[in-house]
């Protein structure tokens, strides 16, 4: 479920080839495996080209969100200054009250973000929630005697934050990453569906669903195939992370000494 959409997104443009002559809109056959779309373009070629803008933007946005949220959450959990923790977390609480899709639409109304801008914008709306999860998960480890011992030994803040406390967050971050990537993927797809960050006739899976839905009962493949690829990637990502977490739990249980 994960490999097919990812391979299409990464390698699809290499095999798409040059665009052929356009046929009649919403037709099946005629040398086109999946028929043609609303303007007569080959649907299979659009599928090969359409994953890059959705999948890569979602992956980039998720990585950027964690790149900022991780140091923010760890800094808030490890600081001994309450005013600093409040200064880091309270603005994020205010941002959480604003719906993420509303922020994307408001920014898009002012300027056209493009693919890179859309990835940055989606990352920004995910930073507050991710930082709060990191801070909550790191609070217990940050207050442990081991951290106090490391401080007394003169260990650097970097080593304490990422070498000890950060390692204790791996299971929590893995569980959150599956859910967050799914949410980011749907937010990126919804933004593309509404025409934010991509051209109205772009080769994009979400745009394909939007522009071809009027011919759903005439030529369903132009809608069904890109929609299934988006759903397969999001569902498969969650199942993949769940399986990894379950495997880690079983491995730990096998290592526990029997009494």
N, C-alpha and C positions, 0 to 999 in steps of 0.2 A: 504493500500500500504506500510506503514511503519512497521506495526506490524508483518506481515508475514515474511519478511526478517529478522527482528530483533529476532523474536522467533526462527527461524531456526538457526540463528547464535549463539544464547545463549543456546538454549535447544537441538538443533539438535544432537550434539555429545553425549548427554545422551541417545538418542534413536537409535543411529546408529547401535549398536550391533557389534558383531564380523564379520570380513570379511568372506564371504562365498567362495566357490570354484569359480574360474574364468571361464566364459563361452567364447564363441567365440566373437570376437570384433564386435561392431556395429550390435547388434541383438536386436530384440523386442520380448517381451513375455518371455517364459521360466521361469516363476516365478519372473521376474524382472518387477516392475511396469512401469519404464521408460526405460527399456532396459539396455544395457551394453555400456560401453565407448570404447575408442580406444584400451584398453588392456584387455577388458573383465570384468571389474569391474562393479558392480551394480551402475547405475546412481543415483538412489534414495539415496543410502547410501553416495555417493560422494556429493550430494546436502546437506545432513544433516551435513556433516563434513566440507564443503567448505566455509561456510559463516563466520566462526570464524576468519579466517585469513584476510578476506577483511573488514568486518564490524568493528570488534574490533580495527584493525589497523587504520582505518579511523577515528573512534571516538577518539582513543587515540591521534592521530596526531592533530586533531582539538583542543582538550582540551589543549594539550601542546603548540600549537601555540598561543592560547589566554592567557595562563598562563604567557607567556613571553611578548607578544605584549601589553597586558593591562597595566602593570606597565611602559613599555617603552613609550607608547603613552601618558599616564597620566603624567609621569615625564617630557616629552618634552613640553606638553601643560601648565603645572603648573610652570615650572621653570622661574625665572626672569633673568636668565643668558643666553643671546643669544648664547654664545659660547658653552654652555652645550647642548642646543637644537640642534645646528648644529652638535655637536659631536655624538648625539644620532641618528639623522635622516639621515644625509648625507651618512653614510655607508650603511644604509638600501636602499637608492635610488640606490646605485651602484648594490646591490644584485638584485633589481627589474629588472635591464636590462638583467639579465641572465635568459633564459627560465628554468622553474622549472624542466621539464622532462629532460633537458640536464644535470642539476646538479645531478639528481638522477642517470642517466646513467653513468656520469663521476665517481661519488663516487662508484657505483657498479662495475665499471671496475677496481678499485683499490682494493676493498675489498668486500666480500659478506656480506651485512648488516644483513640479517635475519629479522624476523618479528619485533622485538623490534627496531633494527637499522633502518628498513624501516620507522617505525612510527616516530622515531626521525628525520630522514632525511626529510620526507615529512613535518613535523612540522617546521623545519628550513627554508624551502623554502617558507612557508606561513607566517612566522613571519613579514617580511618587509611590505607586503601589509596590513596585519591586524593592525600593529602598526601605519601605516599612517592613516588608517581609524579611529582608536581610537584617534589619536592626532587631526585630523581635526574635529571630532565630539565634542571633549572635549574643543577645543579652545574657543568657545563662552562662555561656562559655566565657564571656568577658568578665563575669563576676566570680569565676572559679579561682581556687587557690593556686592553680597552675599558672594563671596569668600573673598573679601577684608575685609568684616565685620568679617568673621570667623577667618581670620588671626589676626585682631586687638584684637579679644577676646582670642587669644592664643591657638586656636585649633591646634591639631597636624596635620602634613602633611598627615598622614595616614587617619585621619578622613575627612579632606578636599577632598583628592583625591578619596577615595572609598566611603565615607559616603555621599558626596554631588555631586561632579562632576561625579563619577562613576555611581550613580543612574540615572543621566540625560542621560547616554549613553545606557540604557537598550533597548530602542526601536531600536536604530541604530545597536546595537550588535545583536539583535534578527533577524533583516533583513539581516545582513551580515552573520550570522551563517548558515542560510539555504543555501545561495549561496556557502559559503566556504566549508561546509560539502559535498556538491555535487561535487565541484572541487577536494577536497581531496579524495573523494571516487573514482572518475574517475582516478586520478593520481595513487592511490594505485592499482586500477584494471589494469591500463595500465602498471605499473611497474611489476605486477605479470604476465600479459600477455606476457611481454618481458622476463620473467624469472628472474626478479630482486627481491631478498628477499625470494623467495620460490623455492622449488625443481621443476624440470621440470614435475614430475609426481605427484605433491602434490594434495591433496584434497582441491582445491581452485576454487571458481566460475570463476575467470578470467582465470586461467589455464585450466579449463574445456572447456571454449569457444575456447581457442587457440588450445589445443591438439585434440579436437573433430571436428574441423571445416571441416576437410577433409572428414568426413562422414556425413555432414549436410543433404544431400539428401537421405541418407540411414537410418540414425538414428538421426532425428532432435532434439529429446528431450535432448540429452546430451549437445547441444549448446543453444537451445531456453530457457530451464528452468533457467539455471544460468544467462543468459543474461537478461531475464525478471526480475529476482530477483534484479539484480544490478540496472536496469532502474527504477523499482518500488520503491526501497529505495531512490534513488536520487530525483526522481520526487515527491514522497510522502513527503519527508522531506521539499522541497520547499513549497508545498501546505500547509503543516502543519504549518510552520512558517508564511506564508501569512495569513492563517485563524486566527492564534493567534493575529497577528498585526491588522487585520480588526476588530476582536472582541474587542481589546483594544480601537480602535478609536471609535467604536459605544458606548462603555461604557462611554468614556469621553464625547461624545456628549450628552448622556442622563443625565450626571451630570451637564452640563452647564445650568445656570439659564436662563429661558426664559424672553425675554424683551417685 
